[in-house]
Amino acid sequence: MNDSDDFLLEPERYELAGDPFLLFDRRDLFRLVGGGIIVACLLGEAPAQPSKKRPFPGRGSPSRELGAWLHIAEDGAVTVYTGKVEVGQNIRTSLTQVVAEELRLPPARISLVMADTGRTPYDFGTAGSRTTPAMAPQLRRVAAVAREMLIDLAAAEGKVKRESLSVADGKVTGPGAKPSFEFGHLTKGKKLAKLIDEKSPTTPVEKWTVAGTSVPKVDGKAFVTGTHRYTSDVKRPGMLFGKVLRAPAFGAKLTGVKTTKAEAMPGVVVVRSGDFIGVAAPTEHAAEKALAAIEAEWKLTSQPSSDELFKHLKSGRGRGVKGGGRGRVTGSVPNGLKAADKTLEATYTIACIAHAPLEPRAAVAEWTDGKLTVWTGTQMPFRVQGELAGALGVSSDRVRVIVPDTGSGYGGKHTGETAVEAARLAKAAGKPVKLVWTREEEFTWAYFRPAGVIELKAGVKKDGTLTAWEVHNYNSGASAMATTYEVRNQIAEFHSSDSPLRQGSYRALAATANHFARESHMDDLAHAVGIDPLAFRLKNLSDARLKAVLQAAARQFGWGKGKPPAGHGFGIAVGTEKGGYVANCAEVSVDRGSGVVRVVRVVTAFECGAILNPDHLKSQVEGCVIMALGGALFEQIRFKDGKILNPRFSDYRVPRFRDAPRLETVLLNRKDLASAGAGEAPMVTLAPAVGNAIFQATGVRLRSMPMVPNGFKAEVR
């Protein structure tokens, strides 16, 4: 390949997103994908004299963020490249749909290459419900410009006006199908590139024919028949199996170790680097035996227990953080409380819970000529690429991370511990190594959703007008902390704390905790002034989108049209997170004799702008509801003396089939609004709706999540 006038991109190298994880030469585009048309996307205006290293523009400033690639090969095959990861949210299908829409192609004729640092452009990661609002528009723009380029090529070759041409089914044709050119014919032998800004025109939502419809899941048959391959299915020639020595408790220090017995075992390689000790062996069983043969001595340190957790979080808090998007201070809360007819103060607690992915962490590492390739399940392949480069002492351009579709993450697979462990073992062994965490390792050594203490104080007039609102969140996080209701006098403050457990991102972050506290408190305020909970919320809401989902859920549920049966209760809650708007109505039954609490029925109204795939959005919403049941009712990590006490599914209860309620989902399709993500928002109001229903059924307010880990009878003793 030589540079020519057709090659529109300067052959310069950039440090993408201010991250040393990937230095990318634009000419490498062609080496990666071969001939054909290649479209690169640079959001916003490109500077006239770009610097050799571009700093990461930061959240809310995507103008310098490299977008997606689209490649049309000589045979007409369309391949799309994205750094996003498929972790069960079915984003492969919806991203395929938006490309199909703009290229006027059936989705089956488009393939996505996802999350491969050697083939896809840099991407921050699959998190924060950002794939739909960020990547889908990028791919729409890229595909739309590719379509227009094809029309230009066809017009030039057919010597006709471009206005007379149309695109459909992989062809550019004129009236009466003359002229008619296959995509592959038009791209044959050409190497073209073009920069695209965020103003590139795309098909209006009201004219969608592929996007916005319930296209079946890409590769759906492979998933349901078990033939789809995950990281744990990867096999490499001569591959060994790895295991890593773990401490008996958090904070334990290694004081002595003997590895002689393990080293004497046939085919076993023992690796030690500081406190890292691992083994690689020809079979997984042999690796387990070798690990068991290692004699290690540890010094333990004093650790708080789960029984002391909330006291610890309050006493060990760091300096409070106000404003800056993390809180709100308006008016005078003391004055607002003085003006109230009723005031209410309460404390809510949130336990640590585990991500509990179906697929534990797994990685396969292989070294070839000083270069490292790792197959692993992660939500952030480029971050893991950087972790590997730093840990192994190699440059990032000698590290490739490939992410097979991953068996769920829920925010729990942002880091690359398993990848680093497998790479260390593979380097020492001189052979590829597969390392799969056990379920106990996943429950113990992965990070957890942060626990928290939330203190709320509010004032209300007799007519239901809120006069004051003060909230303090200790440790669990600031997401959705400020109230969504209209209150003139507010304080919302987050306090950092010293958690005894490793903690990190979890689906919806702290929005679930903060909605639980807020919507429970709103229910108590409504009862305090004798106003129906629905009417009370509507009175204090000004956001039209929140009102719409609240009214839609109430209408579907039949709120106010009848009383619940004996032992049953109805509850309602509303909220918003990451551009999604959600309301839940729940019916709960409580058996006071046995203590069994059962969620009988859940109605969810959800709105996230224009819908890309209705059936799959419904599945996403219902999956969120089922997952949220666990944290609401019974999921919690128990620990003592630095040890997790329930590190397996037999002891850690997640929702089962018998826990599933009747689900009714109402989707509000706002074609006038940009599409938002739906992987997190649908789960934030389930817990308070259930808690409010339990309160109506029993008269008992439960202010801790989980609410009934041992049954209702035990909780109220």
Secondary structure as the mmCIF struct_conf table of DSSP 4:
data_model
#
loop_
_struct_conf.conf_type_id
_struct_conf.id
_struct_conf.beg_label_comp_id
_struct_conf.beg_label_asym_id
_struct_conf.beg_label_seq_id
_struct_conf.end_label_comp_id
_struct_conf.end_label_asym_id
_struct_conf.end_label_seq_id
TURN_TY1_P TURN_TY1_P1 ASP A 5 ASP A 6
BEND BEND1 LEU A 9 LEU A 9
STRN STRN1 ARG A 13 GLU A 15
HELX_RH_3T_P HELX_RH_3T_P1 LEU A 16 GLY A 18
TURN_TY1_P TURN_TY1_P2 PRO A 20 PHE A 21
STRN STRN2 LEU A 23 ASP A 25
TURN_TY1_P TURN_TY1_P3 ARG A 26 ARG A 27
HELX_RH_AL_P HELX_RH_AL_P1 ASP A 28 VAL A 33
BEND BEND2 GLY A 35 GLY A 35
STRN STRN3 GLY A 36 VAL A 39
STRN STRN4 LEU A 42 LEU A 42
BEND BEND3 GLY A 44 GLY A 44
HELX_LH_PP_P HELX_LH_PP_P1 GLU A 45 PRO A 47
BEND BEND4 ALA A 48 GLN A 49
BEND BEND5 LYS A 52 LYS A 53
HELX_LH_PP_P HELX_LH_PP_P2 ARG A 54 PHE A 56
TURN_TY1_P TURN_TY1_P4 ARG A 59 GLY A 60
HELX_RH_3T_P HELX_RH_3T_P2 PRO A 62 ARG A 64
STRN STRN5 LEU A 66 LEU A 66
STRN STRN6 TRP A 69 ILE A 72
TURN_TY1_P TURN_TY1_P5 GLU A 74 ASP A 75
BEND BEND6 GLY A 76 GLY A 76
STRN STRN7 VAL A 78 THR A 82
BEND BEND7 VAL A 87 GLN A 89
HELX_RH_AL_P HELX_RH_AL_P2 ILE A 91 LEU A 103
TURN_TY1_P TURN_TY1_P6 ARG A 104 ARG A 104
HELX_RH_3T_P HELX_RH_3T_P3 PRO A 107 ARG A 109
STRN STRN8 ILE A 110 MET A 114
BEND BEND8 ALA A 115 ALA A 115
STRN STRN9 ASP A 116 ASP A 116
TURN_TY1_P TURN_TY1_P7 THR A 117 ARG A 119
BEND BEND9 THR A 120 THR A 120
BEND BEND10 THR A 126 THR A 126
TURN_TY1_P TURN_TY1_P8 GLY A 128 SER A 129
HELX_RH_PI_P HELX_RH_PI_P1 THR A 131 MET A 135
HELX_RH_AL_P HELX_RH_AL_P3 ALA A 136 GLY A 158
TURN_TY1_P TURN_TY1_P9 LYS A 159 LYS A 159
BEND BEND11 VAL A 160 VAL A 160
HELX_RH_3T_P HELX_RH_3T_P4 ARG A 162 SER A 164
STRN STRN10 SER A 166 ALA A 168
TURN_TY1_P TURN_TY1_P10 ASP A 169 GLY A 170
STRN STRN11 LYS A 171 THR A 173
HELX_RH_3T_P HELX_RH_3T_P5 PRO A 175 ALA A 177
BEND BEND12 PRO A 179 PRO A 179
STRN STRN12 SER A 180 GLU A 182
HELX_RH_AL_P HELX_RH_AL_P4 PHE A 183 THR A 187
TURN_TY1_P TURN_TY1_P11 LYS A 188 GLY A 189
STRN STRN13 LYS A 191 LEU A 192
TURN_TY1_P TURN_TY1_P12 GLU A 198 LYS A 199
HELX_RH_3T_P HELX_RH_3T_P6 VAL A 205 LYS A 207
BEND BEND13 THR A 209 VAL A 210
TURN_TY1_P TURN_TY1_P13 ALA A 211 GLY A 212
BEND BEND14 THR A 213 THR A 213
HELX_LH_PP_P HELX_LH_PP_P3 VAL A 215 LYS A 217
TURN_TY1_P TURN_TY1_P14 VAL A 218 ASP A 219
HELX_RH_AL_P HELX_RH_AL_P5 GLY A 220 THR A 225
TURN_TY1_P TURN_TY1_P15 GLY A 226 GLY A 226
HELX_RH_3T_P HELX_RH_3T_P7 THR A 231 ASP A 233
TURN_TY1_P TURN_TY1_P16 PRO A 237 GLY A 238
STRN STRN14 LEU A 240 VAL A 244
BEND BEND15 PRO A 248 ALA A 249
TURN_TY1_P TURN_TY1_P17 PHE A 250 GLY A 251
STRN STRN15 LYS A 253 LYS A 258
HELX_RH_AL_P HELX_RH_AL_P6 THR A 260 GLU A 263
TURN_TY1_P TURN_TY1_P18 ALA A 264 ALA A 264
BEND BEND16 MET A 265 MET A 265
TURN_TY1_P TURN_TY1_P19 PRO A 266 GLY A 267
STRN STRN16 VAL A 269 SER A 273
TURN_TY1_P TURN_TY1_P20 GLY A 274 ASP A 275
STRN STRN17 PHE A 276 ALA A 281
BEND BEND17 PRO A 282 THR A 283
HELX_RH_AL_P HELX_RH_AL_P7 GLU A 284 ALA A 293
STRN STRN18 GLU A 295 LYS A 299
HELX_RH_3T_P HELX_RH_3T_P8 SER A 306 GLU A 308
HELX_RH_AL_P HELX_RH_AL_P8 LEU A 309 SER A 315
TURN_TY1_P TURN_TY1_P21 GLY A 316 GLY A 316
STRN STRN19 ARG A 317 VAL A 321
BEND BEND18 GLY A 323 GLY A 323
TURN_TY1_P TURN_TY1_P22 GLY A 324 GLY A 325
BEND BEND19 ARG A 326 ARG A 326
STRN STRN20 ARG A 328 THR A 330
BEND BEND20 GLY A 331 GLY A 331
HELX_RH_AL_P HELX_RH_AL_P9 VAL A 333 LYS A 338
TURN_TY1_P TURN_TY1_P23 ALA A 339 ALA A 339
BEND BEND21 ASP A 341 ASP A 341
STRN STRN21 LYS A 342 ILE A 350
STRN STRN22 ILE A 353 ILE A 353
BEND BEND22 LEU A 358 GLU A 359
STRN STRN23 ALA A 362 THR A 368
TURN_TY1_P TURN_TY1_P24 ASP A 369 GLY A 370
STRN STRN24 LYS A 371 THR A 376
BEND BEND23 GLN A 379 GLN A 379
HELX_RH_AL_P HELX_RH_AL_P10 PRO A 381 LEU A 392
TURN_TY1_P TURN_TY1_P25 GLY A 393 GLY A 393
HELX_RH_3T_P HELX_RH_3T_P9 SER A 396 ARG A 398
STRN STRN25 VAL A 399 ILE A 402
BEND BEND24 GLY A 407 GLY A 407
TURN_TY1_P TURN_TY1_P26 TYR A 410 GLY A 411
BEND BEND25 THR A 415 THR A 415
HELX_RH_AL_P HELX_RH_AL_P11 GLU A 417 ALA A 429
TURN_TY1_P TURN_TY1_P27 GLY A 430 GLY A 430
BEND BEND26 LYS A 431 LYS A 431
STRN STRN26 VAL A 433 VAL A 436
HELX_RH_AL_P HELX_RH_AL_P12 ARG A 439 TRP A 445
BEND BEND27 ALA A 446 ALA A 446
STRN STRN27 PHE A 448 ARG A 449
HELX_LH_PP_P HELX_LH_PP_P4 PRO A 450 ALA A 451
STRN STRN28 GLY A 452 VAL A 460
TURN_TY1_P TURN_TY1_P28 LYS A 462 ASP A 463
BEND BEND28 GLY A 464 GLY A 464
STRN STRN29 LEU A 466 TYR A 474
BEND BEND29 ASN A 475 SER A 476
TURN_TY1_P TURN_TY1_P29 SER A 479 ALA A 480
BEND BEND30 ALA A 482 ALA A 482
BEND BEND31 THR A 484 TYR A 485
BEND BEND32 ARG A 488 ASN A 489
STRN STRN30 GLN A 490 SER A 497
BEND BEND33 PRO A 500 LEU A 501
STRN STRN31 GLN A 503 GLN A 503
TURN_TY1_P TURN_TY1_P30 ARG A 507 ALA A 510
HELX_RH_AL_P HELX_RH_AL_P13 ALA A 511 ALA A 528
TURN_TY1_P TURN_TY1_P31 VAL A 529 GLY A 530
HELX_RH_AL_P HELX_RH_AL_P14 PRO A 533 LYS A 539
TURN_TY1_P TURN_TY1_P32 ASN A 540 ASN A 540
HELX_RH_AL_P HELX_RH_AL_P15 ALA A 544 PHE A 557
TURN_TY1_P TURN_TY1_P33 GLY A 558 GLY A 560
BEND BEND34 LYS A 561 GLY A 562
HELX_LH_PP_P HELX_LH_PP_P5 LYS A 563 PRO A 565
TURN_TY1_P TURN_TY1_P34 ALA A 566 GLY A 567
STRN STRN32 HIS A 568 GLU A 577
TURN_TY1_P TURN_TY1_P35 LYS A 578 GLY A 579
STRN STRN33 GLY A 580 VAL A 590
TURN_TY1_P TURN_TY1_P36 ARG A 592 SER A 594
STRN STRN34 VAL A 597 GLU A 607
BEND BEND35 GLY A 609 ALA A 610
BEND BEND36 LEU A 612 LEU A 612
HELX_RH_AL_P HELX_RH_AL_P16 PRO A 614 LEU A 633
TURN_TY1_P TURN_TY1_P37 PHE A 634 PHE A 634
STRN STRN35 PHE A 639 LYS A 640
TURN_TY1_P TURN_TY1_P38 ASP A 641 GLY A 642
STRN STRN36 LYS A 643 ILE A 644
BEND BEND37 LEU A 645 LEU A 645
BEND BEND38 ARG A 648 ARG A 648
TURN_TY1_P TURN_TY1_P39 PHE A 649 ASP A 651
BEND BEND39 TYR A 652 TYR A 652
HELX_RH_3T_P HELX_RH_3T_P10 PHE A 657 ASP A 659
STRN STRN37 ARG A 662 LEU A 668
TURN_TY1_P TURN_TY1_P40 LYS A 671 ASP A 672
BEND BEND40 LEU A 673 LEU A 673
BEND BEND41 GLY A 679 GLU A 680
HELX_RH_3T_P HELX_RH_3T_P11 ALA A 681 MET A 683
BEND BEND42 VAL A 684 THR A 685
HELX_RH_AL_P HELX_RH_AL_P17 LEU A 686 THR A 698
BEND BEND43 GLY A 699 GLY A 699
STRN STRN38 SER A 704 MET A 705
BEND BEND44 PRO A 706 MET A 707
TURN_TY1_P TURN_TY1_P41 PRO A 709 ASN A 710
HELX_RH_AL_P HELX_RH_AL_P18 PHE A 712 GLU A 715
TURN_TY1_P TURN_TY1_P42 VAL A 716 VAL A 716
#
